[in-house]
Amino acid sequence: MSSNQQRDATQVPSDHTNDINDINEASNVEQGSDDGAPPGQARHQSHSESHGQHERDQPSPPPRSHTIKDRFKDQTHKIKTKAKPPGGFDPTPIPDAPPGYTVKFTFHRAENLPVGDITTGASDPFITATLSTSLPKRHKEDPDLVFRTRTIRRSLEPVWEEEWIVANVPSSGFKLKCRLYDEDWPDHNDRLGNATIYVYGLNDTWPGFSNKMFEVKKRVGSKRAYLLKAATTAFQSGASMSPRLYLSTTVLGKSDPPHGQIYTVGPTYYFKHFSPMIGRLAGVKVSNHDDHEDHDGPPDEEQHKHTEKKTQKYDFQATEIQLAGPVPAKLYHRYVEFRPIIGLLFRGTGLRGRLLNKALHHQHGRIYNFDKSTEWGTFKPCSEEASLQFLKMAHFDEGARLFTYVITLDGLMRFTETGKEFGIDLLSKHTMHSDAHIYIACSGEFLIRRLKKAKASKDANPDQPTHPPDGEIGGGPPKEAPPRKPQYYQLIIDNDSGTYRPDKSVLPQLRELLERNFPGLGIVAVACDDEEHQKLKENQRKLKKKEGTNVRMVLNRSPSSTSFSSDDISDLEDMERAGDEGRISKKERVLNYIEEPRRLKELRDTLRPGSSSSRANGGSTSNPSGTA
């Protein structure tokens, strides 16, 4: 090992002073501190950091001291004097890197978790895994890869058995930080602990590890949850306080180009989020048969009459769908800093910037909220099954809907229905969808158009009737249920986003990405300033007034007349009736038990590890599609 490598090895949280090239040794894998650098990162700099290094090495006069007010004025002047504000399309190339490896991570299960909810005697655990490597980034603001498991309901020993496949992991290894949470809507999710794994090298012969146990660190966990666990385990001799997490990692081989771009290969999955409270406030009415039961071909007339009689619920729906990577390198856009406050918002700097950044994260969490109504499922990547799943989540061509979307750098597509009637339009839609990410792949709006004949046309002006703009072409909405073949539909997608202003030159790459992921579906990528496209969107808005399902003034509706589940109604009604004064938080409930030790004995049987309630997986996040 060279002297430089020896110095680098001291910068990772381990005692590795020997040659780490022998990666088949057991010491190649270890659990370390949460804040350590990824293996090999000290030998690299990001592309943006290395650019201009020579200039930074040159002597320079001491900087002048500026007040915050002076810096704000300077930035305002710079933006006003530029014909084009900074942001939008960024041509920075992906930094060169040697071929990496495709790695499969498997999240098996966890044991001995603390109780997150005293009312159920269990938790609703899920994992958020963050993967960090030494690969240089185009810009230091580019996010690391993140994967979230589904939520397992009412369990202290959850079993996920979920896989995450990532391409172009470098030979220098990786850092995988697993955060365990207790899902707790509408409160903040409770942290149950972290487990951070370091792997110091990869090659074709590395055996990986299978079903390896890692101890979850309690230091960053919820003090309330572990206080309760300590109180209840005090009655049990030899009881352990530490949770355990079981993982597997396997190298599947060398990754295909483009090298230097780490991305998610699979699985392709979706989350569908429901916000009944927002739906009530916004008056968003959704038919119960929006998620049509699977069947082959168009339904018969009798079946459609039956679905028409079903009730409707008031809801706001937000969708996340993971596309199979890689995202084309040209799809790379930065937020547009057309006002100084925008930069403060995205960077979270300054008092106003921190407040606005926090508000946008909060709004993102409200729209993409995870609770017991959230639907989860997987589908075969780059298949007609994927196309059909996307169409189902966009409600086919029903209701003349128009959607706002964002595609992240790792190919996660988020979208919701848009329109002036939605309160979401009061703030930046695309900033909310991106969760205030500085860089994304692309953003804009889209709609679904149905063809009279199943030709899978990519033509923006097909030589046959379509819905929209034609009100009734038969064979589907508004009078019949939609046909199930993707070849009947077109995805009309544009770059209409003032936040990121995607360049029209990237539309062919956007179409390429979507055609690969949604075969059979006609993809029409069109610039937002195209006059014909603007007319089509305007007609869509007009048609929505005729075919749409939005209804105002819903706060006085009786719960029995909606299709909420009884649990949803209970949650909503309890919050509406009790308000802040009548609602007891989980922290307050725990303190009530701690103050009365005799009540802890009553909980002992319920909360004891291995009891029926701790073993019960009361159902994970729902998977109505039946896929796995």
Residue pairs with C-beta under 8 A, 6 or more apart in sequence:
1 9
1 18
1 19
1 20
4 43
5 43
6 17
7 42
8 40
8 42
8 43
9 16
9 17
9 20
10 17
11 37
11 42
12 32
12 36
12 37
12 38
12 39
12 42
12 198
12 200
13 32
13 33
13 36
13 198
14 30
14 32
14 198
14 200
16 27
16 200
18 27
20 28
20 39
20 200
20 201
21 201
22 28
23 173
23 200
23 201
23 202
23 203
23 206
24 205
24 206
24 207
27 200
28 173
28 199
28 200
28 201
28 206
29 197
29 198
29 199
29 200
29 209
29 212
30 197
30 198
31 195
31 196
31 197
31 198
31 214
31 215
32 175
32 196
32 197
32 198
33 196
34 177
34 194
34 196
34 217
34 220
36 175
36 196
36 198
37 132
37 175
38 132
38 133
38 134
38 172
38 173
38 174
38 175
38 198
39 134
39 172
39 173
39 174
39 175
39 198
39 199
39 200
39 201
40 133
40 134
40 170
40 172
40 173
41 132
41 133
41 134
43 134
43 172
44 134
44 135
44 136
45 53
45 136
46 95
46 136
46 137
46 138
46 139
46 140
47 92
47 95
47 136
47 137
47 138
47 139
48 92
48 137
48 138
48 139
48 140
49 140
50 136
66 74
68 350
72 340
75 340
75 343
76 340
79 85
79 86
79 337
79 338
79 339
79 340
85 336
85 337
85 338
86 334
86 336
86 337
87 333
87 334
87 335
87 336
87 337
87 338
87 500
87 501
88 333
88 334
88 336
88 500
88 501
88 502
88 503
89 332
89 333
89 501
89 502
89 503
89 505
89 506
90 138
90 139
90 332
90 333
90 334
90 439
91 332
92 138
92 139
92 332
93 138
93 329
94 138
94 258
94 260
94 261
94 329
95 135
95 136
95 137
95 138
95 260
96 259
96 260
97 135
97 136
97 168
97 170
97 259
97 260
98 170
98 171
98 259
99 168
99 254
99 255
99 257
99 259
100 135
100 167
100 168
100 169
100 170
100 171
100 202
100 254
100 255
100 259
100 262
101 168
101 169
101 170
101 171
101 202
101 203
101 204
101 251
101 252
101 253
101 254
101 255
102 165
102 166
102 167
102 168
102 169
102 251
102 252
102 253
102 254
102 255
102 265
103 165
103 166
103 169
103 174
103 202
103 249
103 250
103 251
103 252
104 163
104 164
104 165
104 248
104 249
104 250
104 252
105 129
105 147
105 163
105 164
105 165
105 166
105 176
105 247
105 248
105 249
106 161
106 162
106 163
106 164
106 247
106 248
106 249
106 250
107 127
107 129
107 149
107 160
107 161
107 162
107 163
107 164
107 178
107 247
108 159
108 160
108 161
108 211
108 246
108 247
108 248
109 157
109 158
109 159
109 160
109 161
109 245
109 246
110 125
110 127
110 157
110 158
110 180
110 216
110 243
110 244
110 245
110 246
111 156
111 157
111 243
111 244
111 246
112 156
112 157
112 240
112 242
112 243
112 244
112 609
113 123
113 125
113 155
113 156
113 157
113 158
113 180
113 192
113 243
114 123
114 156
114 192
114 221
114 222
114 225
114 226
114 228
114 229
114 243
115 121
115 122
115 123
115 156
115 225
115 228
115 229
115 232
115 607
116 122
116 123
116 124
116 125
116 182
116 184
116 190
116 192
116 222
116 225
116 586
117 123
117 124
117 182
117 184
117 586
118 228
118 586
118 589
118 590
118 593
118 603
119 586
119 589
120 154
120 613
120 618
121 603
121 606
121 607
121 611
121 613
121 614
122 154
122 155
122 156
122 613
122 614
122 616
122 618
123 154
123 155
123 156
123 182
123 190
123 192
123 225
124 151
124 152
124 153
124 154
124 155
124 182
124 183
124 184
124 372
125 151
125 152
125 155
125 158
125 180
125 181
125 182
125 183
125 192
126 148
126 149
126 150
126 151
126 152
126 180
126 181
126 183
126 370
127 148
127 149
127 160
127 178
127 179
127 180
127 181
127 245
128 146
128 147
128 148
128 149
128 178
128 179
128 181
129 146
129 147
129 148
129 149
129 164
129 176
129 177
129 178
129 179
130 144
130 145
130 146
130 176
130 177
130 179
131 144
131 145
131 146
131 147
131 166
131 169
131 174
131 175
131 176
131 262
132 144
132 174
132 175
132 176
132 177
133 169
133 170
133 172
133 173
133 174
133 175
133 262
134 170
134 172
134 173
135 168
135 170
135 260
135 262
136 260
138 332
138 439
139 438
139 439
141 438
141 439
142 409
142 439
143 408
143 409
143 437
145 166
145 262
145 263
145 264
145 410
146 410
147 164
147 264
149 160
149 162
150 160
150 162
150 376
150 620
150 621
150 623
151 183
151 370
151 374
151 620
151 621
152 158
152 159
152 160
152 617
152 620
153 372
153 617
153 618
153 619
153 620
153 621
154 613
154 616
154 617
154 618
154 619
155 614
155 615
155 616
155 617
155 618
156 609
156 614
156 615
157 609
157 614
157 615
158 617
159 617
162 267
163 266
163 267
164 264
164 267
165 252
165 264
165 265
165 266
165 267
166 262
166 263
166 264
166 265
167 255
167 256
167 262
167 263
167 264
167 265
167 325
167 326
168 255
168 258
168 259
168 260
168 261
168 262
168 263
169 202
169 255
169 262
170 202
171 201
171 202
171 203
172 200
172 201
172 202
173 198
173 199
173 200
173 201
173 202
174 198
174 199
174 202
175 196
175 197
175 198
175 199
176 196
176 197
176 199
176 247
176 249
177 194
177 195
177 196
177 197
178 194
178 195
178 196
178 197
178 214
178 245
178 247
179 191
179 193
179 194
180 191
180 192
180 193
180 194
180 195
180 216
180 243
180 245
181 189
181 190
181 191
181 192
182 189
182 190
182 192
182 222
182 225
183 189
183 370
183 371
184 190
184 586
185 369
185 370
185 371
185 372
186 369
186 371
186 571
186 575
187 585
187 586
190 221
190 222
190 224
190 225
190 586
191 220
191 221
191 222
192 216
192 221
192 222
192 225
192 243
193 216
193 217
193 218
193 219
193 220
193 221
193 243
194 216
194 217
194 220
195 214
195 215
195 216
195 217
195 245
196 217
197 214
197 247
199 249
202 251
203 251
204 251
204 253
204 254
206 251
208 248
208 249
208 250
208 251
209 247
209 248
209 249
210 248
210 250
211 246
211 247
211 248
212 246
212 247
212 248
213 244
213 245
213 246
214 244
214 245
214 246
214 247
215 242
215 243
215 244
215 245
216 242
216 243
216 244
216 245
218 226
218 241
218 242
218 243
224 586
224 587
224 590
226 241
227 590
227 594
228 590
228 593
228 594
228 607
229 241
229 607
230 241
231 593
231 594
231 600
232 600
232 603
232 604
232 607
232 608
233 239
233 240
233 241
235 600
235 601
235 604
236 608
239 609
258 326
258 329
261 326
261 329
263 325
263 326
263 327
263 410
263 411
264 322
264 324
264 325
264 410
264 411
265 324
265 325
266 324
266 381
267 322
267 378
267 381
268 321
268 322
268 323
268 324
268 378
268 379
268 380
268 381
268 382
268 386
268 517
269 321
269 322
269 376
269 377
269 378
269 379
270 319
270 320
270 321
270 322
270 375
270 376
270 377
270 378
270 379
270 389
270 393
271 319
271 320
271 368
271 370
271 374
271 375
271 376
271 621
272 317
272 318
272 319
272 320
272 374
272 375
272 376
272 393
273 317
273 318
273 319
273 320
273 367
273 368
273 369
273 370
273 374
274 315
274 316
274 317
274 371
274 373
274 374
274 375
275 315
275 316
275 317
275 318
275 366
275 367
275 369
276 313
276 314
276 315
276 316
276 373
276 564
276 568
276 572
277 572
277 575
278 284
278 316
278 366
278 367
278 423
279 285
279 286
279 313
279 314
279 315
279 316
279 554
280 314
280 554
280 555
280 572
281 423
281 555
282 316
282 421
282 422
282 423
283 314
283 421
283 550
283 551
283 552
283 553
283 554
284 314
284 315
284 316
284 317
284 417
284 421
284 422
284 550
285 312
285 313
285 314
285 315
285 549
285 550
285 551
285 554
286 312
286 313
286 314
286 315
286 317
286 549
287 307
287 310
287 312
287 398
287 549
288 307
288 310
288 311
288 312
288 313
288 563
289 307
289 310
289 481
290 395
290 398
291 392
291 624
292 299
292 307
292 392
292 481
292 482
292 484
294 484
295 484
296 484
297 483
297 484
297 485
298 475
298 476
298 480
298 481
298 482
298 483
298 484
299 307
299 480
299 481
301 480
303 481
304 479
304 480
304 481
307 481
310 563
311 561
311 562
311 563
312 549
312 562
312 563
313 562
313 563
313 564
314 551
314 554
314 557
314 562
316 367
316 416
316 422
317 416
317 417
318 367
318 368
318 414
318 415
318 416
319 393
319 394
319 414
319 415
319 416
320 368
320 412
320 413
320 414
321 389
321 390
321 393
321 412
321 413
322 411
322 412
322 413
323 407
323 411
323 412
323 413
323 513
323 517
324 381
324 382
324 411
324 516
324 517
325 410
325 411
326 411
327 407
327 409
327 410
327 411
327 441
327 513
328 506
328 509
328 510
328 512
328 513
330 505
330 506
330 509
331 407
331 441
331 442
331 502
331 506
331 509
331 510
331 513
332 409
332 439
332 441
333 439
333 440
333 441
333 442
333 443
333 500
333 501
333 502
333 503
334 438
334 439
334 500
335 342
335 346
335 431
335 438
335 499
335 500
336 342
336 498
336 499
336 500
336 501
337 343
341 352
341 353
341 356
343 349
343 353
344 350
344 352
344 353
344 356
345 352
345 353
345 356
345 357
345 360
345 431
345 436
346 357
346 431
346 436
346 438
347 353
347 357
347 438
348 354
348 357
348 358
348 436
357 436
359 427
360 427
360 428
360 431
360 432
360 435
360 436
361 435
361 436
363 424
363 427
363 432
364 432
364 433
364 435
364 436
367 416
367 424
367 432
368 414
370 621
372 567
372 621
372 622
373 565
373 568
373 622
374 621
374 622
375 621
375 622
375 623
375 624
375 625
376 620
376 621
376 622
376 623
377 389
377 623
377 624
377 625
377 626
377 627
378 627
378 628
379 385
379 386
379 389
379 625
379 627
380 386
381 517
382 516
382 517
382 519
383 519
384 486
384 519
384 520
386 517
386 518
386 519
387 486
387 518
387 519
387 520
387 521
388 484
388 486
389 625
390 491
390 518
390 521
391 448
391 482
391 486
391 489
391 521
394 401
394 403
394 415
394 446
394 448
395 401
395 448
396 448
396 450
396 476
396 477
396 482
396 489
397 448
397 449
397 450
397 467
397 468
397 476
397 477
397 482
397 489
398 477
398 478
398 482
398 547
399 477
399 544
399 547
399 548
399 549
400 468
400 540
400 541
400 543
400 544
400 546
400 547
400 548
401 417
401 447
401 448
401 540
401 544
401 548
402 417
402 418
402 419
402 445
402 446
402 447
402 537
402 540
402 541
402 544
403 415
403 416
403 417
403 418
403 445
403 446
403 447
404 415
404 416
404 417
404 418
404 429
404 430
404 433
404 443
404 444
404 445
405 413
405 414
405 415
405 433
405 443
405 444
405 445
405 446
405 493
406 413
406 414
406 415
406 430
406 433
406 434
406 440
406 442
406 443
407 413
407 440
407 441
407 442
407 443
407 510
407 513
408 414
408 434
408 437
408 440
408 441
409 439
409 440
409 441
411 441
411 513
414 433
414 434
415 433
415 446
416 422
416 424
416 433
418 424
418 425
418 429
418 445
419 425
419 541
419 544
419 550
421 550
421 552
424 432
428 498
428 499
429 499
430 443
430 497
430 498
430 499
430 500
431 499
433 443
434 440
434 443
434 499
434 500
440 500
442 495
442 500
442 502
442 506
442 510
443 495
443 497
443 499
443 500
443 502
444 493
444 494
444 495
444 496
444 497
444 502
444 528
445 493
445 494
445 496
445 497
445 528
445 537
446 491
446 492
446 493
446 494
447 468
447 492
447 536
447 537
447 540
448 489
448 490
448 491
448 492
449 466
449 467
449 468
449 489
449 490
449 492
450 466
450 467
450 473
450 476
450 477
450 482
450 483
450 488
450 489
450 490
451 457
451 462
451 464
451 465
451 466
451 488
451 489
451 490
451 522
452 464
452 465
452 466
452 473
452 474
452 475
453 464
453 488
454 483
454 485
454 487
454 488
455 462
455 464
455 487
455 522
456 486
456 487
456 520
456 521
456 522
457 464
457 490
457 522
458 490
458 522
458 523
458 524
459 522
459 524
460 492
460 524
460 526
460 532
460 533
461 532
462 490
465 473
466 473
466 490
467 473
467 476
467 477
468 536
468 539
468 540
468 543
469 536
469 539
469 540
469 543
471 478
471 543
471 546
471 547
472 478
472 479
474 480
475 483
476 482
476 483
476 488
477 547
478 547
482 488
485 520
486 518
486 519
486 520
486 521
487 520
487 521
487 522
489 521
489 522
490 521
490 522
490 523
490 524
491 514
491 518
491 521
491 522
491 523
491 524
492 524
492 526
492 533
492 536
493 510
493 514
493 523
493 524
493 525
493 526
494 525
494 526
494 527
494 528
494 530
494 533
495 501
495 502
495 503
495 504
495 506
495 507
495 510
495 527
495 528
496 528
502 510
504 527
504 529
507 525
507 526
507 527
508 525
510 525
511 523
511 524
511 525
514 521
514 523
514 525
515 521
515 523
526 533
527 533
528 534
544 550
559 569
559 572
559 573
562 569
564 572
574 583
575 583
592 599
593 599
593 600
593 603
594 600
605 611
606 613
607 613
607 614
608 614
